Amino acid sequence: MTTLNVPGATLYYEVQGTGPVLLMIPGGPTDAGIFAGLAATLADRYTVVAYDPRGNSRSVSDDPSKDQDIDVHGDDAAALLAALTSEPAYVLGSSGGAQIGLNLAARHPERVRALVAHEPPCVRLLPDAAELQAAMEGVYETYRSQGVEAGMKAFEKTIGMDSTDMEQPQFEPTPEMLEGWARIGGNLEFFLAHGVRPISGYVPDVETLREGTPRVTAGIGGTSAAHQIAYRSAVALAERLGTEPVTFPGDHGGYGAHPGEFADVLHKTFTS
């Protein structure tokens, strides 16, 4: 078990491959395990680092009663990169992990060579932000009054997707996958209690990110539905950055269902 002590937490991370460092940041209640297939596909081109954000799975927070803070998450990612390399790194952030990546790129630009922010839920960049933020508060209140299952159903409805909308990999899950899903299930309460509101409420520093160093690319899923908050937010982010979003295979979790094709688009985006 490889860990790094940071202020207020111990971070768990995994490293494989050779080449320039590529940091992968998972979102919401997920952890490093969601990138297993993608990391293996890219390990011939990068030193791939995936980690569990503090409070999730194997990354233990000293005070789990605190709400998540995207600045703290950004500092964690910067500290992890500083411990692993003296060179700027490539970064992929998924969903809420893309919010962390955006914070990292804006506040620690010396640590990032290029960032792909894949479908970040930048709710406050949207024209109906006030309505959506109120809905996120409703998700939290539903969790508080009715429990985790009801809270997650309310969350899925609010963001415009549920488990039936997500594309599933067409293979038999391995024991490692089953173990990972169980870990993620154990993170749901922490996510609802302390993550939903700060993650969706974070506003990226677009003015700083527009400066072009490091290079920031918004990613969208080719089969994501246009009404989904994460897809809409990624498009809005690209517009604010003055760029075009890059389309990746699959939906919000396309890196899992299509790791090979996703890896090729990611590598092309980083190197073009």
C-alpha positions as protocol buffer text, in pm:
chain_id: "A"
residue {
  index: 1
  type: MET
  ca { x: 0 y: 0 z: 0 }
}
residue {
  index: 2
  type: THR
  ca { x: 162 y: 326 z: -116 }
}
residue {
  index: 3
  type: THR
  ca { x: 62 y: 636 z: 77 }
}
residue {
  index: 4
  type: LEU
  ca { x: 160 y: 1000 z: 118 }
}
residue {
  index: 5
  type: ASN
  ca { x: 101 y: 1205 z: 430 }
}
residue {
  index: 6
  type: VAL
  ca { x: -46 y: 1549 z: 359 }
}
residue {
  index: 7
  type: PRO
  ca { x: -187 y: 1805 z: 603 }
}
residue {
  index: 8
  type: GLY
  ca { x: -500 y: 1652 z: 751 }
}
residue {
  index: 9
  type: ALA
  ca { x: -499 y: 1324 z: 558 }
}
residue {
  index: 10
  type: THR
  ca { x: -311 y: 1023 z: 424 }
}
residue {
  index: 11
  type: LEU
  ca { x: -344 y: 971 z: 48 }
}
residue {
  index: 12
  type: TYR
  ca { x: -341 y: 629 z: -115 }
}
residue {
  index: 13
  type: TYR
  ca { x: -202 y: 610 z: -468 }
}
residue {
  index: 14
  type: GLU
  ca { x: -95 y: 360 z: -734 }
}
residue {
  index: 15
  type: VAL
  ca { x: 185 y: 393 z: -989 }
}
residue {
  index: 16
  type: GLN
  ca { x: 254 y: 193 z: -1304 }
}
residue {
  index: 17
  type: GLY
  ca { x: 432 y: 237 z: -1636 }
}
residue {
  index: 18
  type: THR
  ca { x: 719 y: 447 z: -1762 }
}
residue {
  index: 19
  type: GLY
  ca { x: 746 y: 789 z: -1922 }
}
residue {
  index: 20
  type: PRO
  ca { x: 618 y: 1132 z: -1821 }
}
residue {
  index: 21
  type: VAL
  ca { x: 384 y: 1137 z: -1523 }
}
residue {
  index: 22
  type: LEU
  ca { x: 11 y: 1127 z: -1592 }
}
residue {
  index: 23
  type: LEU
  ca { x: -203 y: 1191 z: -1284 }
}
residue {
  index: 24
  type: MET
  ca { x: -560 y: 1057 z: -1292 }
}
residue {
  index: 25
  type: ILE
  ca { x: -812 y: 1213 z: -1053 }
}
residue {
  index: 26
  type: PRO
  ca { x: -1141 y: 1026 z: -998 }
}
residue {
  index: 27
  type: GLY
  ca { x: -1465 y: 1204 z: -916 }
}
residue {
  index: 28
  type: GLY
  ca { x: -1746 y: 1192 z: -664 }
}
residue {
  index: 29
  type: PRO
  ca { x: -1743 y: 880 z: -446 }
}
residue {
  index: 30
  type: THR
  ca { x: -1508 y: 687 z: -677 }
}
residue {
  index: 31
  type: ASP
  ca { x: -1143 y: 602 z: -632 }
}
residue {
  index: 32
  type: ALA
  ca { x: -829 y: 502 z: -822 }
}
residue {
  index: 33
  type: GLY
  ca { x: -981 y: 169 z: -918 }
}
residue {
  index: 34
  type: ILE
  ca { x: -1209 y: 320 z: -1182 }
}
residue {
  index: 35
  type: PHE
  ca { x: -902 y: 392 z: -1395 }
}
residue {
  index: 36
  type: ALA
  ca { x: -757 y: 38 z: -1386 }
}
residue {
  index: 37
  type: GLY
  ca { x: -823 y: -41 z: -1751 }
}
residue {
  index: 38
  type: LEU
  ca { x: -725 y: 301 z: -1878 }
}
residue {
  index: 39
  type: ALA
  ca { x: -407 y: 308 z: -1670 }
}
residue {
  index: 40
  type: ALA
  ca { x: -298 y: -31 z: -1800 }
}
residue {
  index: 41
  type: THR
  ca { x: -355 y: 84 z: -2157 }
}
residue {
  index: 42
  type: LEU
  ca { x: -144 y: 397 z: -2109 }
}
residue {
  index: 43
  type: ALA
  ca { x: 138 y: 245 z: -1903 }
}
residue {
  index: 44
  type: ASP
  ca { x: 355 y: 198 z: -2213 }
}
residue {
  index: 45
  type: ARG
  ca { x: 350 y: 575 z: -2272 }
}
residue {
  index: 46
  type: TYR
  ca { x: 325 y: 731 z: -1926 }
}
residue {
  index: 47
  type: THR
  ca { x: 405 y: 678 z: -1561 }
}
residue {
  index: 48
  type: VAL
  ca { x: 42 y: 658 z: -1461 }
}
residue {
  index: 49
  type: VAL
  ca { x: -53 y: 770 z: -1112 }
}
residue {
  index: 50
  type: ALA
  ca { x: -407 y: 722 z: -982 }
}
residue {
  index: 51
  type: TYR
  ca { x: -515 y: 802 z: -629 }
}
residue {
  index: 52
  type: ASP
  ca { x: -811 y: 807 z: -393 }
}
residue {
  index: 53
  type: PRO
  ca { x: -909 y: 1167 z: -308 }
}
residue {
  index: 54
  type: ARG
  ca { x: -907 y: 1233 z: 65 }
}
residue {
  index: 55
  type: GLY
  ca { x: -1207 y: 1085 z: 243 }
}
residue {
  index: 56
  type: ASN
  ca { x: -1267 y: 821 z: -24 }
}
residue {
  index: 57
  type: SER
  ca { x: -1179 y: 453 z: 17 }
}
residue {
  index: 58
  type: ARG
  ca { x: -814 y: 418 z: 124 }
}
residue {
  index: 59
  type: SER
  ca { x: -729 y: 790 z: 158 }
}
residue {
  index: 60
  type: VAL
  ca { x: -810 y: 862 z: 520 }
}
residue {
  index: 61
  type: SER
  ca { x: -899 y: 1210 z: 640 }
}
residue {
  index: 62
  type: ASP
  ca { x: -806 y: 1310 z: 994 }
}
residue {
  index: 63
  type: ASP
  ca { x: -1150 y: 1470 z: 1030 }
}
residue {
  index: 64
  type: PRO
  ca { x: -1415 y: 1301 z: 811 }
}
residue {
  index: 65
  type: SER
  ca { x: -1684 y: 1532 z: 948 }
}
residue {
  index: 66
  type: LYS
  ca { x: -1551 y: 1824 z: 741 }
}
residue {
  index: 67
  type: ASP
  ca { x: -1708 y: 1917 z: 409 }
}
residue {
  index: 68
  type: GLN
  ca { x: -1484 y: 1864 z: 111 }
}
residue {
  index: 69
  type: ASP
  ca { x: -1283 y: 2169 z: 2 }
}
residue {
  index: 70
  type: ILE
  ca { x: -1170 y: 2186 z: -361 }
}
residue {
  index: 71
  type: ASP
  ca { x: -871 y: 2403 z: -265 }
}
residue {
  index: 72
  type: VAL
  ca { x: -760 y: 2134 z: -22 }
}
residue {
  index: 73
  type: HIS
  ca { x: -809 y: 1868 z: -289 }
}
residue {
  index: 74
  type: GLY
  ca { x: -603 y: 2078 z: -530 }
}
residue {
  index: 75
  type: ASP
  ca { x: -326 y: 2110 z: -273 }
}
residue {
  index: 76
  type: ASP
  ca { x: -336 y: 1732 z: -219 }
}
residue {
  index: 77
  type: ALA
  ca { x: -290 y: 1669 z: -591 }
}
residue {
  index: 78
  type: ALA
  ca { x: -3 y: 1919 z: -603 }
}
residue {
  index: 79
  type: ALA
  ca { x: 167 y: 1755 z: -305 }
}
residue {
  index: 80
  type: LEU
  ca { x: 136 y: 1413 z: -465 }
}
residue {
  index: 81
  type: LEU
  ca { x: 291 y: 1537 z: -789 }
}
residue {
  index: 82
  type: ALA
  ca { x: 571 y: 1713 z: -598 }
}
residue {
  index: 83
  type: ALA
  ca { x: 653 y: 1384 z: -425 }
}
residue {
  index: 84
  type: LEU
  ca { x: 671 y: 1194 z: -755 }
}
residue {
  index: 85
  type: THR
  ca { x: 830 y: 1426 z: -1010 }
}
residue {
  index: 86
  type: SER
  ca { x: 1011 y: 1756 z: -1050 }
}
residue {
  index: 87
  type: GLU
  ca { x: 858 y: 1804 z: -1397 }
}
residue {
  index: 88
  type: PRO
  ca { x: 511 y: 1932 z: -1487 }
}
residue {
  index: 89
  type: ALA
  ca { x: 270 y: 1640 z: -1527 }
}
residue {
  index: 90
  type: TYR
  ca { x: -16 y: 1552 z: -1756 }
}
residue {
  index: 91
  type: VAL
  ca { x: -346 y: 1538 z: -1568 }
}
residue {
  index: 92
  type: LEU
  ca { x: -681 y: 1374 z: -1640 }
}
residue {
  index: 93
  type: GLY
  ca { x: -969 y: 1464 z: -1410 }
}
residue {
  index: 94
  type: SER
  ca { x: -1306 y: 1292 z: -1435 }
}
residue {
  index: 95
  type: SER
  ca { x: -1631 y: 1453 z: -1316 }
}
residue {
  index: 96
  type: GLY
  ca { x: -1564 y: 1594 z: -968 }
}
residue {
  index: 97
  type: GLY
  ca { x: -1202 y: 1496 z: -1022 }
}
residue {
  index: 98
  type: ALA
  ca { x: -1203 y: 1736 z: -1317 }
}
residue {
  index: 99
  type: GLN
  ca { x: -1306 y: 2010 z: -1076 }
}
residue {
  index: 100
  type: ILE
  ca { x: -1001 y: 1919 z: -867 }
}
residue {
  index: 101
  type: GLY
  ca { x: -786 y: 1922 z: -1181 }
}
residue {
  index: 102
  type: LEU
  ca { x: -911 y: 2269 z: -1272 }
}
residue {
  index: 103
  type: ASN
  ca { x: -822 y: 2391 z: -925 }
}
residue {
  index: 104
  type: LEU
  ca { x: -480 y: 2229 z: -946 }
}
residue {
  index: 105
  type: ALA
  ca { x: -407 y: 2387 z: -1285 }
}
residue {
  index: 106
  type: ALA
  ca { x: -513 y: 2734 z: -1171 }
}
residue {
  index: 107
  type: ARG
  ca { x: -346 y: 2736 z: -830 }
}
residue {
  index: 108
  type: HIS
  ca { x: -41 y: 2516 z: -895 }
}
residue {
  index: 109
  type: PRO
  ca { x: 32 y: 2574 z: -1266 }
}
residue {
  index: 110
  type: GLU
  ca { x: 396 y: 2477 z: -1225 }
}
residue {
  index: 111
  type: ARG
  ca { x: 283 y: 2120 z: -1152 }
}
residue {
  index: 112
  type: VAL
  ca { x: 73 y: 2076 z: -1467 }
}
residue {
  index: 113
  type: ARG
  ca { x: 183 y: 2041 z: -1828 }
}
residue {
  index: 114
  type: ALA
  ca { x: -166 y: 1985 z: -1967 }
}
residue {
  index: 115
  type: LEU
  ca { x: -506 y: 1904 z: -1818 }
}
residue {
  index: 116
  type: VAL
  ca { x: -803 y: 1723 z: -1966 }
}
residue {
  index: 117
  type: ALA
  ca { x: -1112 y: 1800 z: -1759 }
}
residue {
  index: 118
  type: HIS
  ca { x: -1360 y: 1531 z: -1863 }
}
residue {
  index: 119
  type: GLU
  ca { x: -1719 y: 1641 z: -1797 }
}
residue {
  index: 120
  type: PRO
  ca { x: -1661 y: 1853 z: -1484 }
}
residue {
  index: 121
  type: PRO
  ca { x: -1989 y: 1944 z: -1307 }
}
residue {
  index: 122
  type: CYS
  ca { x: -1923 y: 2321 z: -1313 }
}
residue {
  index: 123
  type: VAL
  ca { x: -2286 y: 2390 z: -1228 }
}
residue {
  index: 124
  type: ARG
  ca { x: -2232 y: 2759 z: -1160 }
}
residue {
  index: 125
  type: LEU
  ca { x: -2115 y: 2820 z: -1517 }
}
residue {
  index: 126
  type: LEU
  ca { x: -2463 y: 2732 z: -1646 }
}
residue {
  index: 127
  type: PRO
  ca { x: -2745 y: 2981 z: -1710 }
}
residue {
  index: 128
  type: ASP
  ca { x: -2976 y: 2790 z: -1474 }
}
residue {
  index: 129
  type: ALA
  ca { x: -2713 y: 2771 z: -1201 }
}
residue {
  index: 130
  type: ALA
  ca { x: -2936 y: 2902 z: -923 }
}
residue {
  index: 131
  type: GLU
  ca { x: -3202 y: 2642 z: -994 }
}
residue {
  index: 132
  type: LEU
  ca { x: -2945 y: 2363 z: -1010 }
}
residue {
  index: 133
  type: GLN
  ca { x: -2772 y: 2470 z: -690 }
}
residue {
  index: 134
  type: ALA
  ca { x: -3109 y: 2465 z: -516 }
}
residue {
  index: 135
  type: ALA
  ca { x: -3162 y: 2114 z: -651 }
}
residue {
  index: 136
  type: MET
  ca { x: -2825 y: 2008 z: -508 }
}
residue {
  index: 137
  type: GLU
  ca { x: -2936 y: 2143 z: -171 }
}
residue {
  index: 138
  type: GLY
  ca { x: -3247 y: 1932 z: -216 }
}
residue {
  index: 139
  type: VAL
  ca { x: -3028 y: 1625 z: -274 }
}
residue {
  index: 140
  type: TYR
  ca { x: -2851 y: 1693 z: 55 }
}
residue {
  index: 141
  type: GLU
  ca { x: -3179 y: 1741 z: 242 }
}
residue {
  index: 142
  type: THR
  ca { x: -3320 y: 1421 z: 94 }
}
residue {
  index: 143
  type: TYR
  ca { x: -3013 y: 1232 z: 215 }
}
residue {
  index: 144
  type: ARG
  ca { x: -3044 y: 1386 z: 562 }
}
residue {
  index: 145
  type: SER
  ca { x: -3413 y: 1301 z: 594 }
}
residue {
  index: 146
  type: GLN
  ca { x: -3440 y: 973 z: 401 }
}
residue {
  index: 147
  type: GLY
  ca { x: -3094 y: 817 z: 387 }
}
residue {
  index: 148
  type: VAL
  ca { x: -2828 y: 726 z: 134 }
}
residue {
  index: 149
  type: GLU
  ca { x: -3038 y: 535 z: -118 }
}
residue {
  index: 150
  type: ALA
  ca { x: -3297 y: 812 z: -150 }
}
residue {
  index: 151
  type: GLY
  ca { x: -3022 y: 1072 z: -161 }
}
residue {
  index: 152
  type: MET
  ca { x: -2845 y: 898 z: -448 }
}
residue {
  index: 153
  type: LYS
  ca { x: -3169 y: 864 z: -644 }
}
residue {
  index: 154
  type: ALA
  ca { x: -3229 y: 1236 z: -599 }
}
residue {
  index: 155
  type: PHE
  ca { x: -2873 y: 1309 z: -707 }
}
residue {
  index: 156
  type: GLU
  ca { x: -2900 y: 1094 z: -1020 }
}
residue {
  index: 157
  type: LYS
  ca { x: -3227 y: 1262 z: -1114 }
}
residue {
  index: 158
  type: THR
  ca { x: -3078 y: 1608 z: -1061 }
}
residue {
  index: 159
  type: ILE
  ca { x: -2771 y: 1547 z: -1276 }
}
residue {
  index: 160
  type: GLY
  ca { x: -2978 y: 1384 z: -1550 }
}
residue {
  index: 161
  type: MET
  ca { x: -2853 y: 1029 z: -1530 }
}
residue {
  index: 162
  type: ASP
  ca { x: -2898 y: 712 z: -1335 }
}
residue {
  index: 163
  type: SER
  ca { x: -2737 y: 370 z: -1344 }
}
residue {
  index: 164
  type: THR
  ca { x: -2953 y: 267 z: -1640 }
}
residue {
  index: 165
  type: ASP
  ca { x: -2817 y: 561 z: -1841 }
}
residue {
  index: 166
  type: MET
  ca { x: -2451 y: 466 z: -1786 }
}
residue {
  index: 167
  type: GLU
  ca { x: -2286 y: 242 z: -2042 }
}
residue {
  index: 168
  type: GLN
  ca { x: -2161 y: -77 z: -1884 }
}
residue {
  index: 169
  type: PRO
  ca { x: -1843 y: -259 z: -1994 }
}
residue {
  index: 170
  type: GLN
  ca { x: -1934 y: -570 z: -2190 }
}
residue {
  index: 171
  type: PHE
  ca { x: -1736 y: -826 z: -1991 }
}
residue {
  index: 172
  type: GLU
  ca { x: -1758 y: -1030 z: -1675 }
}
residue {
  index: 173
  type: PRO
  ca { x: -1638 y: -823 z: -1377 }
}
residue {
  index: 174
  type: THR
  ca { x: -1316 y: -940 z: -1216 }
}
residue {
  index: 175
  type: PRO
  ca { x: -1278 y: -987 z: -840 }
}
residue {
  index: 176
  type: GLU
  ca { x: -1080 y: -660 z: -838 }
}
residue {
  index: 177
  type: MET
  ca { x: -1373 y: -477 z: -1002 }
}
residue {
  index: 178
  type: LEU
  ca { x: -1619 y: -621 z: -753 }
}
residue {
  index: 179
  type: GLU
  ca { x: -1392 y: -515 z: -468 }
}
residue {
  index: 180
  type: GLY
  ca { x: -1369 y: -165 z: -615 }
}
residue {
  index: 181
  type: TRP
  ca { x: -1746 y: -131 z: -650 }
}
residue {
  index: 182
  type: ALA
  ca { x: -1784 y: -232 z: -286 }
}
residue {
  index: 183
  type: ARG
  ca { x: -1531 y: 34 z: -182 }
}
residue {
  index: 184
  type: ILE
  ca { x: -1715 y: 299 z: -380 }
}
residue {
  index: 185
  type: GLY
  ca { x: -2044 y: 194 z: -222 }
}
residue {
  index: 186
  type: GLY
  ca { x: -1885 y: 264 z: 114 }
}
residue {
  index: 187
  type: ASN
  ca { x: -1808 y: 621 z: 4 }
}
residue {
  index: 188
  type: LEU
  ca { x: -2164 y: 721 z: -89 }
}
residue {
  index: 189
  type: GLU
  ca { x: -2262 y: 861 z: 250 }
}
residue {
  index: 190
  type: PHE
  ca { x: -1946 y: 1073 z: 273 }
}
residue {
  index: 191
  type: PHE
  ca { x: -2015 y: 1201 z: -79 }
}
residue {
  index: 192
  type: LEU
  ca { x: -2375 y: 1297 z: -2 }
}
residue {
  index: 193
  type: ALA
  ca { x: -2296 y: 1447 z: 337 }
}
residue {
  index: 194
  type: HIS
  ca { x: -1980 y: 1635 z: 250 }
}
residue {
  index: 195
  type: GLY
  ca { x: -1917 y: 1633 z: -126 }
}
residue {
  index: 196
  type: VAL
  ca { x: -2223 y: 1704 z: -339 }
}
residue {
  index: 197
  type: ARG
  ca { x: -2256 y: 2071 z: -254 }
}
residue {
  index: 198
  type: PRO
  ca { x: -1890 y: 2185 z: -254 }
}
residue {
  index: 199
  type: ILE
  ca { x: -1799 y: 1986 z: -566 }
}
residue {
  index: 200
  type: SER
  ca { x: -2092 y: 2115 z: -774 }
}
residue {
  index: 201
  type: GLY
  ca { x: -2061 y: 2464 z: -627 }
}
residue {
  index: 202
  type: TYR
  ca { x: -1694 y: 2512 z: -716 }
}
residue {
  index: 203
  type: VAL
  ca { x: -1633 y: 2779 z: -980 }
}
residue {
  index: 204
  type: PRO
  ca { x: -1312 y: 2728 z: -1180 }
}
residue {
  index: 205
  type: ASP
  ca { x: -1082 y: 3029 z: -1214 }
}
residue {
  index: 206
  type: VAL
  ca { x: -1150 y: 3060 z: -1585 }
}
residue {
  index: 207
  type: GLU
  ca { x: -959 y: 3387 z: -1622 }
}
residue {
  index: 208
  type: THR
  ca { x: -639 y: 3225 z: -1496 }
}
residue {
  index: 209
  type: LEU
  ca { x: -698 y: 2908 z: -1696 }
}
residue {
  index: 210
  type: ARG
  ca { x: -753 y: 3108 z: -2015 }
}
residue {
  index: 211
  type: GLU
  ca { x: -390 y: 3223 z: -2004 }
}
residue {
  index: 212
  type: GLY
  ca { x: -293 y: 2895 z: -2167 }
}
residue {
  index: 213
  type: THR
  ca { x: -24 y: 2768 z: -1930 }
}
residue {
  index: 214
  type: PRO
  ca { x: -93 y: 2495 z: -1852 }
}
residue {
  index: 215
  type: ARG
  ca { x: -312 y: 2400 z: -2148 }
}
residue {
  index: 216
  type: VAL
  ca { x: -664 y: 2305 z: -2038 }
}
residue {
  index: 217
  type: THR
  ca { x: -902 y: 2100 z: -2251 }
}
residue {
  index: 218
  type: ALA
  ca { x: -1264 y: 2024 z: -2169 }
}
residue {
  index: 219
  type: GLY
  ca { x: -1373 y: 1673 z: -2259 }
}
residue {
  index: 220
  type: ILE
  ca { x: -1722 y: 1544 z: -2336 }
}
residue {
  index: 221
  type: GLY
  ca { x: -1857 y: 1194 z: -2383 }
}
residue {
  index: 222
  type: GLY
  ca { x: -1959 y: 1110 z: -2737 }
}
residue {
  index: 223
  type: THR
  ca { x: -2267 y: 927 z: -2614 }
}
residue {
  index: 224
  type: SER
  ca { x: -2345 y: 1149 z: -2314 }
}
residue {
  index: 225
  type: ALA
  ca { x: -2688 y: 1305 z: -2327 }
}
residue {
  index: 226
  type: ALA
  ca { x: -2691 y: 1678 z: -2400 }
}
residue {
  index: 227
  type: HIS
  ca { x: -2925 y: 1749 z: -2104 }
}
residue {
  index: 228
  type: GLN
  ca { x: -2689 y: 1602 z: -1844 }
}
residue {
  index: 229
  type: ILE
  ca { x: -2529 y: 1855 z: -1610 }
}
residue {
  index: 230
  type: ALA
  ca { x: -2172 y: 1728 z: -1657 }
}
residue {
  index: 231
  type: TYR
  ca { x: -2197 y: 1741 z: -2036 }
}
residue {
  index: 232
  type: ARG
  ca { x: -2354 y: 2087 z: -2034 }
}
residue {
  index: 233
  type: SER
  ca { x: -2093 y: 2211 z: -1788 }
}
residue {
  index: 234
  type: ALA
  ca { x: -1804 y: 2084 z: -1999 }
}
residue {
  index: 235
  type: VAL
  ca { x: -1943 y: 2265 z: -2303 }
}
residue {
  index: 236
  type: ALA
  ca { x: -1987 y: 2582 z: -2097 }
}
residue {
  index: 237
  type: LEU
  ca { x: -1632 y: 2555 z: -1967 }
}
residue {
  index: 238
  type: ALA
  ca { x: -1493 y: 2519 z: -2318 }
}
residue {
  index: 239
  type: GLU
  ca { x: -1687 y: 2827 z: -2427 }
}
residue {
  index: 240
  type: ARG
  ca { x: -1546 y: 3027 z: -2136 }
}
residue {
  index: 241
  type: LEU
  ca { x: -1195 y: 2908 z: -2222 }
}
residue {
  index: 242
  type: GLY
  ca { x: -1242 y: 3004 z: -2586 }
}
residue {
  index: 243
  type: THR
  ca { x: -1177 y: 2648 z: -2704 }
}
residue {
  index: 244
  type: GLU
  ca { x: -1369 y: 2354 z: -2849 }
}
residue {
  index: 245
  type: PRO
  ca { x: -1444 y: 2052 z: -2629 }
}
residue {
  index: 246
  type: VAL
  ca { x: -1278 y: 1725 z: -2728 }
}
residue {
  index: 247
  type: THR
  ca { x: -1512 y: 1429 z: -2775 }
}
residue {
  index: 248
  type: PHE
  ca { x: -1410 y: 1107 z: -2603 }
}
residue {
  index: 249
  type: PRO
  ca { x: -1552 y: 759 z: -2663 }
}
residue {
  index: 250
  type: GLY
  ca { x: -1849 y: 656 z: -2453 }
}
residue {
  index: 251
  type: ASP
  ca { x: -2039 y: 851 z: -2193 }
}
residue {
  index: 252
  type: HIS
  ca { x: -1955 y: 1006 z: -1856 }
}
residue {
  index: 253
  type: GLY
  ca { x: -1760 y: 693 z: -1765 }
}
residue {
  index: 254
  type: GLY
  ca { x: -1625 y: 618 z: -2111 }
}
residue {
  index: 255
  type: TYR
  ca { x: -1275 y: 553 z: -1978 }
}
residue {
  index: 256
  type: GLY
  ca { x: -1413 y: 236 z: -1818 }
}
residue {
  index: 257
  type: ALA
  ca { x: -1619 y: 100 z: -2106 }
}
residue {
  index: 258
  type: HIS
  ca { x: -1372 y: 197 z: -2381 }
}
residue {
  index: 259
  type: PRO
  ca { x: -1027 y: 218 z: -2221 }
}
residue {
  index: 260
  type: GLY
  ca { x: -829 y: 162 z: -2541 }
}
residue {
  index: 261
  type: GLU
  ca { x: -1009 y: 417 z: -2754 }
}
residue {
  index: 262
  type: PHE
  ca { x: -1028 y: 663 z: -2465 }
}
residue {
  index: 263
  type: ALA
  ca { x: -652 y: 628 z: -2412 }
}
residue {
  index: 264
  type: ASP
  ca { x: -582 y: 703 z: -2778 }
}
residue {
  index: 265
  type: VAL
  ca { x: -791 y: 1023 z: -2773 }
}
residue {
  index: 266
  type: LEU
  ca { x: -635 y: 1129 z: -2444 }
}
residue {
  index: 267
  type: HIS
  ca { x: -280 y: 1073 z: -2571 }
}
residue {
  index: 268
  type: LYS
  ca { x: -357 y: 1263 z: -2892 }
}
residue {
  index: 269
  type: THR
  ca { x: -503 y: 1550 z: -2693 }
}
residue {
  index: 270
  type: PHE
  ca { x: -197 y: 1572 z: -2470 }
}
residue {
  index: 271
  type: THR
  ca { x: 54 y: 1555 z: -2755 }
}
residue {
  index: 272
  type: SER
  ca { x: -114 y: 1760 z: -3029 }
}
